[in-house]
Amino acid sequence: MDLHFEELLTKITDFIKSEAKTETVVGEQFDLGEFKCVPVIKVGMGFGSGGGEGTEAKSRKGQGMGAGAGIGIEPIGFLVTKADEISFLEAGKTHGLAAAFEKVPDLIEKLAENRRKDREMA
């Protein structure tokens, strides 16, 4: 078996070049009522390869190689335009007070449920 690391690395590099481009990270525009929206994603890629050969005591030779690649894609938000205004809406992540206010309805529901249980026991 011949080891062709350069050929393998070229194929993986070509794959990354074809996938990690602007069109992949910034999606196609779509209309939502009077708004124009463009999805924005985060793309992470990684690859690795390795190989080796060895000789055993009985004059046996061994060769081996392996390679792998992975891609992770995560939506991070939308560029939104309306007339002359442009804004970025972050997808699925809230920070600070916004995150706390998102939890308020759940807390109220739990408090109400606990009070109902207390009244039923009394």
Salt bridges, closest charged atoms under 4 A:
GLU7 OE2 - LYS11 NZ 3.61
ASP31 OD1 - LYS36 NZ 3.27
GLU34 OE1 - LYS82 NZ 3.22
GLU74 OE1 - LYS42 NZ 3.56
GLU74 OE2 - LYS93 NZ 3.51
GLU90 OE2 - HIS95 NE2 3.63
GLU113 OE2 - LYS117 NZ 3.53
